[in-house]
Amino acid sequence: MAFMFILVLSFYKLVSGQWQVKGPDKFVQALVGEDAVFSCSLFPETSAKAMEVRFFKNQLHAVVHLYRDGKDLEPMQMPQYQGRTELVKDFIAWGIVSLRLKNITPSDIGLYGCWFSSPIYDEEATWELQVSGWGSVPLISMVGYVDGGIQLLCLSSGWFPQPIVKWKGPQGQHLSSDSRANADEYSLFDVETSLIIQESTGSISCSIHLAEQSHEVESKVLIRETFFQPSPWRLASILLGLVCGDLCAVIMGMTIVFFKSKGKIQTELDRSKIHKQAELREARKHAVEVTLDPETAHPQLCASDLKTVTHRRTAQEVPYSEKRFARKSVVASQGFQAGKHYWEVDVGYNKWWYMGVCRDDVDRKETYATLSPNNGYWVFGLTRKYLYSTFNPHVITLNPRTPPTRVGVFLDCEGGTIYFFNVNDQSLIFRLTCQFEGLLRPYIQHEIYVEKNGTPIFLCPVSWGSEREDSA
């Protein structure tokens, strides 16, 4: 009986010009800094070209985006959404529209809806937007000697909501520690946790993850036994204090101990820096020449001299090609399936770019999919001033010591690893690991959101003769 009633109701709506609105799932997940897409459609299929289509938050009058009389009415939007929305109307004649909300922030969390209105009928659909943000890779540092042990400090930033922070021992056991978190002006959390190690314990890790999510971001440090070897200066200071009772001498002795201990830590840091520079020198031994394939470039990207890509304000007249990207991207003519390969890209002071590799068979007409390994991309980039990130598979915020203007990319196909180096200070920014499959091509994405042409991005020649001589 209930089934018959639904059939009768659907038939009534069909003959009376009424329809239903189908929105996204009950919950839509989005990541901080990325875009969210809300798709709504009419059933049965009905043209919405002459309708009013309104996307709203919490209440109908709180406009996120408004389409009326065939136009997008930006002045009607709430201020926080102006310039951040794009209504895709390619299939509006069939009653299908999609709203792209750019650069998601924690303040975007809430209940959303789409409302369709015709002269005789109106209806809406609602859903909830949930937001999370993956912060930077934890940075572990040695603070100094405290209470006979070594104090370690772990820092990370850019998380939402507040993450769970843990120290782990060599066997993965949890170690008790002190932690705190602070929210910045964008409601993103910076976390800090400290741990005191009383003896040589081997590998210590600091891991961070969001509640109800198994994926975690982790860094490790090796605590060597030599850090805990007794210093003769410490014993001399104690004996001197017992014999002479000279407090000043004791203080002087402990000061010497501190500087010797600090020297050990600094030596370890120097060794780490030298190791990272050696990694870059080794990678440069596998330098290859990479040239751009203009047939793959988005119409707004000018790939001149096969080495330079520039974002143009207006699209060029280009022939149609299945190889051409719908997003503002271009790939190289060269592809790699085996071996080790290194190249460098000069991004200058551009504010929006990604680089790395992508599978040759990625969907080049897709514009909304994230640049994640799940979608065939292994990239590093800058999405707004000083907000560097990668995906593995979710977005990971990175904090290079110095903003890179020239980035080295090292692809190890058999090793299943891609490295991103900051050539400016010869440091390793990040490494991604994956079981690569198929042909991989060097990839560049170049975006701008200003009414002028972008600054060129260059593929740079790599000189590695000095590294070869050093290894001889």
NURO-146741 format. One record per residue (C-alpha): x, y negated, z negated; residue number from 1; chain; residue in three letters. Coordinates in steps of 0.05 Angstrom, whole numbers, padded with zeros to 5 digits, always signed. Layout:
% residues N
x:y:z:torba:gudo:nupa
X:Y:Z:NUM:A:Ala .
...
% end
This chain:
% residues 472
x:y:z:torba:gudo:nupa
+00000:+00000:+00000:1:A:Met .
+00057:-00048:-00018:2:A:Ala .
+00092:-00033:+00048:3:A:Phe .
+00028:-00049:+00087:4:A:Met .
+00021:-00114:+00049:5:A:Phe .
+00093:-00135:+00069:6:A:Ile .
+00077:-00119:+00142:7:A:Leu .
+00014:-00160:+00141:8:A:Val .
+00050:-00218:+00107:9:A:Leu .
+00106:-00216:+00159:10:A:Ser .
+00056:-00215:+00215:11:A:Phe .
+00018:-00274:+00185:12:A:Tyr .
+00082:-00315:+00181:13:A:Lys .
+00101:-00297:+00252:14:A:Leu .
+00034:-00320:+00282:15:A:Val .
+00029:-00382:+00237:16:A:Ser .
+00098:-00410:+00253:17:A:Gly .
+00126:-00392:+00185:18:A:Gln .
+00192:-00356:+00171:19:A:Trp .
+00238:-00333:+00117:20:A:Gln .
+00308:-00360:+00102:21:A:Val .
+00364:-00310:+00092:22:A:Lys .
+00426:-00338:+00057:23:A:Gly .
+00493:-00308:+00035:24:A:Pro .
+00498:-00254:-00018:25:A:Asp .
+00477:-00270:-00089:26:A:Lys .
+00549:-00287:-00106:27:A:Phe .
+00601:-00319:-00060:28:A:Val .
+00674:-00313:-00081:29:A:Gln .
+00724:-00368:-00062:30:A:Ala .
+00796:-00385:-00079:31:A:Leu .
+00822:-00453:-00100:32:A:Val .
+00851:-00491:-00041:33:A:Gly .
+00817:-00447:+00011:34:A:Glu .
+00752:-00457:+00049:35:A:Asp .
+00684:-00424:+00035:36:A:Ala .
+00633:-00409:+00089:37:A:Val .
+00558:-00405:+00075:38:A:Phe .
+00515:-00375:+00130:39:A:Ser .
+00439:-00382:+00132:40:A:Cys .
+00390:-00356:+00184:41:A:Ser .
+00315:-00354:+00198:42:A:Leu .
+00273:-00291:+00203:43:A:Phe .
+00240:-00280:+00250:44:A:Pro .
+00288:-00314:+00298:45:A:Glu .
+00267:-00387:+00305:46:A:Thr .
+00302:-00448:+00334:47:A:Ser .
+00324:-00498:+00280:48:A:Ala .
+00348:-00552:+00328:49:A:Lys .
+00289:-00597:+00312:50:A:Ala .
+00286:-00580:+00238:51:A:Met .
+00318:-00613:+00178:52:A:Glu .
+00372:-00567:+00150:53:A:Val .
+00398:-00585:+00081:54:A:Arg .
+00453:-00552:+00040:55:A:Phe .
+00448:-00573:-00033:56:A:Phe .
+00478:-00559:-00102:57:A:Lys .
+00434:-00543:-00162:58:A:Asn .
+00376:-00588:-00138:59:A:Gln .
+00347:-00605:-00070:60:A:Leu .
+00364:-00679:-00075:61:A:His .
+00438:-00664:-00091:62:A:Ala .
+00460:-00662:-00018:63:A:Val .
+00522:-00624:+00002:64:A:Val .
+00508:-00631:+00077:65:A:His .
+00447:-00656:+00115:66:A:Leu .
+00427:-00644:+00187:67:A:Tyr .
+00367:-00684:+00213:68:A:Arg .
+00342:-00707:+00282:69:A:Asp .
+00399:-00669:+00315:70:A:Gly .
+00453:-00706:+00275:71:A:Lys .
+00497:-00695:+00214:72:A:Asp .
+00483:-00750:+00163:73:A:Leu .
+00547:-00758:+00124:74:A:Glu .
+00525:-00820:+00084:75:A:Pro .
+00471:-00777:+00051:76:A:Met .
+00523:-00730:+00021:77:A:Gln .
+00546:-00732:-00051:78:A:Met .
+00614:-00769:-00053:79:A:Pro .
+00653:-00707:-00074:80:A:Gln .
+00632:-00671:-00010:81:A:Tyr .
+00643:-00726:+00041:82:A:Gln .
+00696:-00706:+00091:83:A:Gly .
+00698:-00635:+00064:84:A:Arg .
+00640:-00602:+00102:85:A:Thr .
+00630:-00578:+00173:86:A:Glu .
+00564:-00551:+00198:87:A:Leu .
+00573:-00499:+00253:88:A:Val .
+00512:-00504:+00299:89:A:Lys .
+00533:-00459:+00357:90:A:Asp .
+00474:-00413:+00344:91:A:Phe .
+00423:-00462:+00316:92:A:Ile .
+00376:-00447:+00374:93:A:Ala .
+00370:-00378:+00344:94:A:Trp .
+00361:-00405:+00273:95:A:Gly .
+00432:-00390:+00250:96:A:Ile .
+00478:-00443:+00218:97:A:Val .
+00542:-00439:+00177:98:A:Ser .
+00569:-00491:+00129:99:A:Leu .
+00644:-00493:+00119:100:A:Arg .
+00664:-00524:+00052:101:A:Leu .
+00738:-00543:+00055:102:A:Lys .
+00791:-00544:+00001:103:A:Asn .
+00753:-00509:-00056:104:A:Ile .
+00764:-00536:-00126:105:A:Thr .
+00741:-00511:-00194:106:A:Pro .
+00689:-00567:-00196:107:A:Ser .
+00653:-00534:-00137:108:A:Asp .
+00629:-00477:-00181:109:A:Ile .
+00553:-00473:-00185:110:A:Gly .
+00487:-00455:-00153:111:A:Leu .
+00480:-00473:-00079:112:A:Tyr .
+00423:-00469:-00030:113:A:Gly .
+00402:-00480:+00043:114:A:Cys .
+00334:-00510:+00059:115:A:Trp .
+00300:-00510:+00127:116:A:Phe .
+00241:-00556:+00139:117:A:Ser .
+00194:-00562:+00199:118:A:Ser .
+00131:-00605:+00205:119:A:Pro .
+00088:-00546:+00182:120:A:Ile .
+00132:-00505:+00136:121:A:Tyr .
+00195:-00504:+00093:122:A:Asp .
+00234:-00452:+00054:123:A:Glu .
+00301:-00443:+00021:124:A:Glu .
+00352:-00391:-00001:125:A:Ala .
+00401:-00397:-00060:126:A:Thr .
+00466:-00365:-00083:127:A:Trp .
+00522:-00376:-00133:128:A:Glu .
+00592:-00398:-00115:129:A:Leu .
+00646:-00368:-00160:130:A:Gln .
+00716:-00397:-00157:131:A:Val .
+00784:-00368:-00178:132:A:Ser .
+00855:-00392:-00167:133:A:Gly .
+00920:-00353:-00166:134:A:Trp .
+00977:-00393:-00195:135:A:Gly .
+01052:-00393:-00183:136:A:Ser .
+01099:-00335:-00193:137:A:Val .
+01121:-00335:-00266:138:A:Pro .
+01187:-00369:-00279:139:A:Leu .
+01228:-00337:-00335:140:A:Ile .
+01283:-00376:-00369:141:A:Ser .
+01330:-00364:-00428:142:A:Met .
+01321:-00420:-00479:143:A:Val .
+01376:-00400:-00527:144:A:Gly .
+01392:-00361:-00590:145:A:Tyr .
+01338:-00362:-00645:146:A:Val .
+01337:-00322:-00710:147:A:Asp .
+01392:-00276:-00686:148:A:Gly .
+01357:-00261:-00620:149:A:Gly .
+01348:-00291:-00551:150:A:Ile .
+01286:-00333:-00537:151:A:Gln .
+01254:-00325:-00468:152:A:Leu .
+01205:-00374:-00439:153:A:Leu .
+01155:-00357:-00382:154:A:Cys .
+01120:-00413:-00344:155:A:Leu .
+01067:-00412:-00289:156:A:Ser .
+01017:-00463:-00262:157:A:Ser .
+00956:-00470:-00218:158:A:Gly .
+00910:-00416:-00248:159:A:Trp .
+00834:-00415:-00252:160:A:Phe .
+00801:-00395:-00296:161:A:Pro .
+00849:-00388:-00354:162:A:Gln .
+00891:-00325:-00341:163:A:Pro .
+00916:-00269:-00385:164:A:Ile .
+00991:-00271:-00399:165:A:Val .
+01031:-00212:-00423:166:A:Lys .
+01104:-00193:-00437:167:A:Trp .
+01122:-00121:-00421:168:A:Lys .
+01181:-00078:-00440:169:A:Gly .
+01221:-00030:-00395:170:A:Pro .
+01167:+00025:-00402:171:A:Gln .
+01110:-00024:-00390:172:A:Gly .
+01092:-00030:-00464:173:A:Gln .
+01062:-00096:-00486:174:A:His .
+01106:-00141:-00529:175:A:Leu .
+01076:-00190:-00579:176:A:Ser .
+01087:-00263:-00561:177:A:Ser .
+01062:-00334:-00569:178:A:Asp .
+01023:-00364:-00511:179:A:Ser .
+00986:-00428:-00495:180:A:Arg .
+00949:-00458:-00436:181:A:Ala .
+00932:-00529:-00414:182:A:Asn .
+00885:-00552:-00359:183:A:Ala .
+00908:-00607:-00312:184:A:Asp .
+00866:-00662:-00279:185:A:Glu .
+00841:-00612:-00228:186:A:Tyr .
+00819:-00561:-00282:187:A:Ser .
+00876:-00514:-00262:188:A:Leu .
+00912:-00481:-00320:189:A:Phe .
+00987:-00484:-00335:190:A:Asp .
+01008:-00426:-00380:191:A:Val .
+01069:-00419:-00425:192:A:Glu .
+01090:-00360:-00466:193:A:Thr .
+01153:-00346:-00507:194:A:Ser .
+01185:-00283:-00533:195:A:Leu .
+01245:-00270:-00578:196:A:Ile .
+01287:-00208:-00562:197:A:Ile .
+01328:-00182:-00621:198:A:Gln .
+01368:-00129:-00583:199:A:Glu .
+01386:-00105:-00513:200:A:Ser .
+01321:-00078:-00485:201:A:Thr .
+01336:-00074:-00410:202:A:Gly .
+01284:-00101:-00362:203:A:Ser .
+01232:-00150:-00391:204:A:Ile .
+01174:-00174:-00348:205:A:Ser .
+01124:-00231:-00354:206:A:Cys .
+01058:-00214:-00319:207:A:Ser .
+00997:-00258:-00307:208:A:Ile .
+00928:-00239:-00281:209:A:His .
+00856:-00262:-00281:210:A:Leu .
+00804:-00227:-00325:211:A:Ala .
+00766:-00172:-00290:212:A:Glu .
+00818:-00169:-00233:213:A:Gln .
+00871:-00115:-00230:214:A:Ser .
+00919:-00153:-00185:215:A:His .
+00975:-00188:-00224:216:A:Glu .
+01034:-00233:-00211:217:A:Val .
+01099:-00212:-00245:218:A:Glu .
+01171:-00233:-00255:219:A:Ser .
+01227:-00194:-00289:220:A:Lys .
+01293:-00209:-00324:221:A:Val .
+01348:-00161:-00346:222:A:Leu .
+01372:-00170:-00417:223:A:Ile .
+01444:-00144:-00419:224:A:Arg .
+01478:-00115:-00480:225:A:Glu .
+01535:-00165:-00474:226:A:Thr .
+01486:-00220:-00495:227:A:Phe .
+01485:-00191:-00565:228:A:Phe .
+01559:-00178:-00576:229:A:Gln .
+01583:-00213:-00640:230:A:Pro .
+01625:-00275:-00631:231:A:Ser .
+01691:-00282:-00672:232:A:Pro .
+01676:-00356:-00680:233:A:Trp .
+01613:-00339:-00719:234:A:Arg .
+01652:-00295:-00769:235:A:Leu .
+01707:-00347:-00776:236:A:Ala .
+01655:-00400:-00792:237:A:Ser .
+01624:-00357:-00847:238:A:Ile .
+01691:-00340:-00879:239:A:Leu .
+01712:-00413:-00878:240:A:Leu .
+01647:-00433:-00912:241:A:Gly .
+01656:-00380:-00967:242:A:Leu .
+01729:-00399:-00981:243:A:Val .
+01725:-00475:-00976:244:A:Cys .
+01651:-00490:-00984:245:A:Gly .
+01661:-00541:-00930:246:A:Asp .
+01593:-00551:-00899:247:A:Leu .
+01622:-00592:-00841:248:A:Cys .
+01667:-00535:-00821:249:A:Ala .
+01608:-00487:-00821:250:A:Val .
+01569:-00534:-00776:251:A:Ile .
+01628:-00541:-00729:252:A:Met .
+01636:-00466:-00725:253:A:Gly .
+01562:-00455:-00709:254:A:Met .
+01566:-00510:-00656:255:A:Thr .
+01622:-00472:-00622:256:A:Ile .
+01580:-00408:-00625:257:A:Val .
+01522:-00445:-00592:258:A:Phe .
+01563:-00471:-00535:259:A:Phe .
+01595:-00403:-00523:260:A:Lys .
+01526:-00372:-00522:261:A:Ser .
+01501:-00426:-00476:262:A:Lys .
+01560:-00413:-00432:263:A:Gly .
+01541:-00340:-00425:264:A:Lys .
+01470:-00359:-00405:265:A:Ile .
+01496:-00411:-00355:266:A:Gln .
+01543:-00358:-00326:267:A:Thr .
+01484:-00312:-00314:268:A:Glu .
+01446:-00368:-00280:269:A:Leu .
+01506:-00384:-00237:270:A:Asp .
+01511:-00311:-00217:271:A:Arg .
+01438:-00311:-00199:272:A:Ser .
+01447:-00373:-00155:273:A:Lys .
+01508:-00342:-00120:274:A:Ile .
+01468:-00278:-00108:275:A:His .
+01411:-00317:-00075:276:A:Lys .
+01459:-00355:-00030:277:A:Gln .
+01491:-00288:-00011:278:A:Ala .
+01421:-00263:+00008:279:A:Glu .
+01413:-00321:+00057:280:A:Leu .
+01483:-00310:+00086:281:A:Arg .
+01467:-00237:+00097:282:A:Glu .
+01400:-00254:+00129:283:A:Ala .
+01432:-00303:+00177:284:A:Arg .
+01475:-00247:+00206:285:A:Lys .
+01411:-00222:+00239:286:A:His .
+01394:-00288:+00273:287:A:Ala .
+01354:-00282:+00338:288:A:Val .
+01330:-00333:+00389:289:A:Glu .
+01255:-00346:+00384:290:A:Val .
+01216:-00384:+00436:291:A:Thr .
+01143:-00406:+00436:292:A:Leu .
+01090:-00377:+00483:293:A:Asp .
+01049:-00437:+00508:294:A:Pro .
+00995:-00391:+00533:295:A:Glu .
+00978:-00374:+00460:296:A:Thr .
+00976:-00446:+00435:297:A:Ala .
+00911:-00479:+00412:298:A:His .
+00891:-00536:+00461:299:A:Pro .
+00911:-00588:+00408:300:A:Gln .
+00981:-00560:+00401:301:A:Leu .
+01033:-00581:+00452:302:A:Cys .
+01088:-00528:+00457:303:A:Ala .
+01142:-00566:+00494:304:A:Ser .
+01210:-00539:+00515:305:A:Asp .
+01190:-00472:+00484:306:A:Leu .
+01221:-00496:+00417:307:A:Lys .
+01176:-00553:+00394:308:A:Thr .
+01103:-00554:+00373:309:A:Val .
+01065:-00619:+00362:310:A:Thr .
+00993:-00629:+00339:311:A:His .
+00956:-00676:+00386:312:A:Arg .
+00897:-00719:+00367:313:A:Arg .
+00858:-00696:+00428:314:A:Thr .
+00856:-00628:+00461:315:A:Ala .
+00893:-00616:+00526:316:A:Gln .
+00864:-00586:+00589:317:A:Glu .
+00889:-00515:+00587:318:A:Val .
+00869:-00452:+00625:319:A:Pro .
+00827:-00401:+00587:320:A:Tyr .
+00868:-00343:+00559:321:A:Ser .
+00850:-00284:+00514:322:A:Glu .
+00918:-00295:+00482:323:A:Lys .
+00901:-00367:+00460:324:A:Arg .
+00886:-00380:+00386:325:A:Phe .
+00820:-00413:+00365:326:A:Ala .
+00855:-00439:+00302:327:A:Arg .
+00912:-00489:+00310:328:A:Lys .
+00966:-00437:+00318:329:A:Ser .
+01018:-00410:+00367:330:A:Val .
+01062:-00348:+00368:331:A:Val .
+01129:-00332:+00399:332:A:Ala .
+01141:-00295:+00464:333:A:Ser .
+01185:-00247:+00425:334:A:Gln .
+01156:-00189:+00385:335:A:Gly .
+01189:-00143:+00334:336:A:Phe .
+01173:-00072:+00313:337:A:Gln .
+01240:-00048:+00286:338:A:Ala .
+01304:-00076:+00259:339:A:Gly .
+01322:-00140:+00221:340:A:Lys .
+01309:-00209:+00250:341:A:His .
+01321:-00280:+00224:342:A:Tyr .
+01300:-00349:+00250:343:A:Trp .
+01292:-00419:+00222:344:A:Glu .
+01237:-00470:+00229:345:A:Val .
+01244:-00545:+00216:346:A:Asp .
+01177:-00569:+00188:347:A:Val .
+01202:-00638:+00170:348:A:Gly .
+01154:-00677:+00126:349:A:Tyr .
+01090:-00650:+00155:350:A:Asn .
+01034:-00642:+00104:351:A:Lys .
+00998:-00580:+00131:352:A:Trp .
+01031:-00519:+00161:353:A:Trp .
+01041:-00444:+00156:354:A:Tyr .
+01095:-00400:+00185:355:A:Met .
+01116:-00327:+00184:356:A:Gly .
+01092:-00269:+00226:357:A:Val .
+01026:-00239:+00250:358:A:Cys .
+01007:-00174:+00283:359:A:Arg .
+01001:-00180:+00358:360:A:Asp .
+00930:-00152:+00355:361:A:Asp .
+00900:-00203:+00306:362:A:Val .
+00833:-00233:+00325:363:A:Asp .
+00857:-00297:+00357:364:A:Arg .
+00786:-00325:+00365:365:A:Lys .
+00773:-00321:+00290:366:A:Glu .
+00778:-00388:+00254:367:A:Thr .
+00754:-00376:+00183:368:A:Tyr .
+00791:-00313:+00161:369:A:Ala .
+00847:-00325:+00111:370:A:Thr .
+00920:-00316:+00132:371:A:Leu .
+00924:-00254:+00088:372:A:Ser .
+00962:-00188:+00100:373:A:Pro .
+00893:-00156:+00101:374:A:Asn .
+00879:-00195:+00165:375:A:Asn .
+00948:-00184:+00196:376:A:Gly .
+00986:-00246:+00172:377:A:Tyr .
+01048:-00253:+00128:378:A:Trp .
+01059:-00327:+00119:379:A:Val .
+01085:-00383:+00075:380:A:Phe .
+01061:-00455:+00080:381:A:Gly .
+01040:-00522:+00054:382:A:Leu .
+00965:-00539:+00050:383:A:Thr .
+00969:-00608:+00019:384:A:Arg .
+01025:-00650:-00011:385:A:Lys .
+01071:-00604:-00051:386:A:Tyr .
+01020:-00547:-00056:387:A:Leu .
+01059:-00489:-00026:388:A:Tyr .
+01027:-00420:-00022:389:A:Ser .
+01027:-00350:+00008:390:A:Thr .
+00978:-00292:+00007:391:A:Phe .
+00988:-00222:-00022:392:A:Asn .
+00931:-00210:-00007:393:A:Pro .
+00900:-00267:-00048:394:A:His .
+00929:-00337:-00048:395:A:Val .
+00992:-00347:-00091:396:A:Ile .
+01015:-00417:-00107:397:A:Thr .
+01090:-00427:-00103:398:A:Leu .
+01136:-00481:-00132:399:A:Asn .
+01202:-00487:-00095:400:A:Pro .
+01255:-00524:-00134:401:A:Arg .
+01261:-00574:-00077:402:A:Thr .
+01209:-00586:-00022:403:A:Pro .
+01235:-00548:+00039:404:A:Pro .
+01240:-00586:+00105:405:A:Thr .
+01274:-00526:+00139:406:A:Arg .
+01251:-00455:+00125:407:A:Val .
+01287:-00390:+00141:408:A:Gly .
+01246:-00328:+00157:409:A:Val .
+01278:-00259:+00151:410:A:Phe .
+01238:-00199:+00175:411:A:Leu .
+01261:-00129:+00155:412:A:Asp .
+01214:-00082:+00193:413:A:Cys .
+01239:-00016:+00165:414:A:Glu .
+01245:-00045:+00095:415:A:Gly .
+01174:-00071:+00099:416:A:Gly .
+01195:-00139:+00073:417:A:Thr .
+01192:-00211:+00097:418:A:Ile .
+01234:-00264:+00061:419:A:Tyr .
+01223:-00340:+00062:420:A:Phe .
+01285:-00382:+00047:421:A:Phe .
+01291:-00456:+00031:422:A:Asn .
+01350:-00473:+00076:423:A:Val .
+01357:-00542:+00043:424:A:Asn .
+01383:-00512:-00023:425:A:Asp .
+01397:-00441:+00003:426:A:Gln .
+01347:-00410:-00046:427:A:Ser .
+01298:-00354:-00037:428:A:Leu .
+01227:-00381:-00041:429:A:Ile .
+01188:-00315:-00040:430:A:Phe .
+01187:-00245:-00011:431:A:Arg .
+01128:-00205:+00013:432:A:Leu .
+01128:-00129:+00018:433:A:Thr .
+01082:-00088:+00063:434:A:Cys .
+01081:-00027:+00107:435:A:Gln .
+01084:-00062:+00174:436:A:Phe .
+01047:-00031:+00232:437:A:Glu .
+01048:-00050:+00305:438:A:Gly .
+01082:-00108:+00340:439:A:Leu .
+01096:-00170:+00299:440:A:Leu .
+01105:-00240:+00328:441:A:Arg .
+01134:-00303:+00295:442:A:Pro .
+01075:-00348:+00278:443:A:Tyr .
+01066:-00423:+00267:444:A:Ile .
+01002:-00461:+00246:445:A:Gln .
+01003:-00537:+00249:446:A:His .
+00944:-00578:+00222:447:A:Glu .
+00932:-00652:+00211:448:A:Ile .
+00872:-00690:+00185:449:A:Tyr .
+00889:-00761:+00207:450:A:Val .
+00873:-00799:+00270:451:A:Glu .
+00943:-00795:+00300:452:A:Lys .
+00990:-00745:+00329:453:A:Asn .
+01029:-00700:+00282:454:A:Gly .
+01104:-00697:+00272:455:A:Thr .
+01137:-00642:+00313:456:A:Pro .
+01156:-00575:+00283:457:A:Ile .
+01220:-00544:+00313:458:A:Phe .
+01249:-00475:+00322:459:A:Leu .
+01322:-00486:+00303:460:A:Cys .
+01385:-00453:+00329:461:A:Pro .
+01420:-00413:+00274:462:A:Val .
+01495:-00414:+00267:463:A:Ser .
+01521:-00353:+00230:464:A:Trp .
+01595:-00351:+00251:465:A:Gly .
+01619:-00373:+00182:466:A:Ser .
+01580:-00316:+00148:467:A:Glu .
+01611:-00266:+00196:468:A:Arg .
+01681:-00292:+00180:469:A:Glu .
+01667:-00289:+00105:470:A:Asp .
+01648:-00216:+00110:471:A:Ser .
+01709:-00197:+00152:472:A:Ala .
% end
